[in-house]
Amino acid sequence: MLGVIGGSGIYESLGFENSYEDRVQTPFGSPSAPVEVGEVAGREVAFVPRHGRDHQYDPTTVPYRANVYALKQAGVDQVVATNAVGSLRESLAPRTLVVPEQLFDRTRDRPRSFFGDGIVVHVSMAEPFCARLADHLVDAADAADADVVEGGTHVCIEGPQFSTRAESEFYRDRGFDVVGMTTVPEAQLAREAELCYVPLAGVTDYDVWHDEETVSLETVLGHAAANEASMATVLSELIETLPDEACTCHDVLADAINTPAEAIDRETRKRVSLLVEDYL
């Protein structure tokens, strides 16, 4: 099953049929909203609005662990996460879609793991996004005639404030390409949950390094609405064309659990059983 994390506009544009709400509870609390499961082009898809139905969670307080766990529990094995980003490159104009290949974490206040309390797990994040799913996503964007750029580095900041000019120039000097607030810790959690994960980022502004237009909520929302329409078209194409195939993302925990099974207490094991039971 394909999972989509994003804004409510994406859900409305995809046109779910035979849909129902999966009101799940997780060991990590409630997700941002009930998971919507339905059919798109005859394929089962699950959707969760990252910030809640009324955008009540800011980038720091989003229940990331509950969201990813709820998708895993619903049967999802691959995820496309849409998000709004600022451009750090002249060539990446507002309303461009980006499928980045690298991630740099500048957040401070977010739990990044399902594990660490009673069980230690070390997964590789050298390649933070699923290359196989990214290739299919770019192919879908090309087929949909969307303005998409593949590659580059996404730097994730804490927010909810936009960057200072000094920070923006620093990110540009380091060679980063887009800046956003929500890909961390989703990417890390998806890896721990053995889900393929790729962000589909929509450029809403030039951050604050550029003098072309002031970064404001009004500016961001205007471009974000246009981006959501493009993203929905790309996702519809992906849903129709995505093949069923195995991926190395689906067994990354096989050699990542550092705590012997006999040392994991019953409470801990129950909390993370959905994720690790096959390996214990």
N, C-alpha and C positions, 0 to 999 in steps of 0.2 A: 504494500500500500504506500502511496505517496502522501507525505504530510506537507502542509504549507503553514508557515508562520508568517503573519503579516498584519496588515490593516484590514478593517472591515470592508473597505472598498474593494479589495481583492476578492473577498468571499462573495460579495454581491455580484461582481462582474463574471465570476466563474460559472454561475448558474447551476448550483447544486440541485440534483433531482433525488427523490426518495431519501431525503436527508432526515437525520435525527440527531438529538443532542446526547452526547455521552457525558453524563454528570459524574465524573470520577473524582475520587479522593486519592491522594497519593501519600506515601510516607513523608513527603516534603511539602505537604499542604495542598491547597487548592490551586489549580491552574488559573490563568488570568480570566478565563471564562470556560463554560462547558465546551468540550471538543465537538465540533460539527463534523459529522461523517455523512457522506452522500456519494452520489455518482456524478461524474463529469465525463461525457463522451463514453459512457458505459464502463468507466473505470472507477473503482472505489478510491476516494480521496478524503483525508482528514484535515481539518483546519482549526487553528487556534489563533485568536487575535492577541498578539503579544502584549499590547498595552491595556487589554480589556475592551469590552464593547463600547465603553464611553471614554476611552483613553484616560483611565484613572490611575494607571501605573506609570511613573516616570522611569527613565532608563535604569536607574539604580534599584528601584523597588519591584520591577517586573519579577514574578515568581518563576525564574528561568528553570530551576530544577523541576518544579511541578509541571511546567509546560512540556518539557522534553520527556519526562517520565510518563505523562499522560498520553503523549503520542505513541511512545513505545508500547504502552499498555493497550492502546487501541489497535495495535498490529502494524503500525507504520515501520518501514525499514529504510526509507530514504526521505530527506527533507529538503525543500527549497525555502529559504528564509528571505523574504523581501524586506528591505530597509531603505531609509533615506540617508543620503550621505552628502557631505560637502566635497567639492573638487579641489585638489591641490595642484592641478595641472591645467594650463591654458587649453590644452586639447580636449579636456573632458568638460564640455559645456553642460549647463543645466539641461535636464530632460534626456541626458545620455544614460543608458543602462550599462552597468559594469558587472562583470563576473570575475572578481579578484582571485588570485591564486595564493596570496600570502596574507598574514595577519600579524599585527603588532599590538600588544596589549598595554594600554595606558590607564586602565581602570584601577580602582583601589578598594572598593567596598562591596564586592560581590562574591558569594560562594562560587567556586570554580569547579567543584567536584561533588559527586554523589558519595564519595568514599572519604576515608581519613579518620573516622571514628570507629575503631574496632576492626577495620580492614584497610590495608594500604594497596593502592593500585597505581601503577605508572604506565600511562599510555603515551605513545609517540605523537607529538604534534608538529613534527618537522614539516609535513605537508598538511596544513590544517583543514583543507577542504577536499572533498572527494573529486579526484580528477576525472573519473569515469562519468559521474553525474554532471560535472561542469561541462564536459564535451557535449553531452546530449542537450544541455540547457542552451549552450551557444548555438548548436545546430538548430534548435527550435526557434531561437531568436532570429537567426538568419532566414529561416523559412517563413517567419512572420514579418519579415522586412523591418524589424526593429533596429534602432540605432544602438548597437551593443558593442562594447569593447571587452576583450578577454585579457585577463592578466592584471598584474600590478599588485600593490600592497594596500590593504585596508588597515588604518590605524584606528583603534577603538578607544574613545575617551570616556571618562566617567559621566560628564554632564551633570545636571540637565542644562547647564550653561553652555553656550557656544564658546569656541576657542578665543583666547586673546590673540592679538596680532603676533606677538612674540612666539606663542605656541604654534600658530599656523605657519610662520616662517621656519620654525624649527622642524616641523614635520616635512615641509618641502625640502629643506636642506638635507634631511635624512633619506630622501628619495621615495617617500610615501606618496600615494596617488589619490586616495580618498580618505575622508575622516567621517566616522559615524559613532553611534553610542550603544549599539545593541548586539553586535556580533559576538562579543565576549559577555558571558561565558557560554552562549549557545553552542558555539563550535566545539568547545572542550567537552561539554556535557553530551552533545551528540556523539562525539567520538567514544566516550565512556559507555554510552548506551548502544554502541555498535550500529549507529545509523549513518548512512551516507548523508552528508550535509554540504550544501552549497548556498552562499548568499547571492541574491540577485539585487544589486544595489542601484537605486535610482538617484542620480545627481540632482540636487535641488538648489544648489548655490555654489559660489566660488569660495566658500568659507570667508575669512576676513582679510586674506592677503591681497585680494583683488579689489580694484576700485570701481569695477563695472556696476556693481549693485550691492546695496547694503543687505547684510544678512539679518533678516527679521523673521518672525513667525509667519507673517503674511506672505513674504516671499517664498519661504520654504513650503508652506501649505499649497500655494498656487502651483508650483512646479511638481509637488508631490502628487497632486490630483492627476496631472497629465501623465506622470510616470506610472501611476497605478493602472491606468487604462492600457498602457503599453505592456506592463508586467502581466496583466490578466491575459492579454493576447498571446504572449510568449508562453505562459503557463498552460493555456488551453492547448497550444501546439505540442508542448512537452508531454502533457497527459495523453494525448492521442498517439504519440510516436515513441514514448519511452519503452524500451524492450524490458522484458523480465530476464534478469541475469544476475548471477552471483557477483559479489564484490568483496575485496579484502577488508573493507570497512566492517563487515559483518562478523569477523572473528578476532578483533584486535585484543580482546581480553584473554585470549588463549595463553599468552605468555606474559601477561601484564600484572597478574595478582601476586603480590609479594608476601602476603600473610598465609601461612599454612591453614588449610581448611579446618583442622582440628583446633586451631587457636581462635577461630571466629565464633563468638558467642551467639546464642540463639536469637537474641534481639537484633543484633547487627545483621545476621544472616536473613532474617525475615524482612528487614528494611530494604535490603538490596538484592533479594532473591530473584526478582525479575531480570536483573542485569547479569548476575554471576552464577546462578544455580547450575547452569550447564557445565561449569568448570570446577565445581566443588564436589 
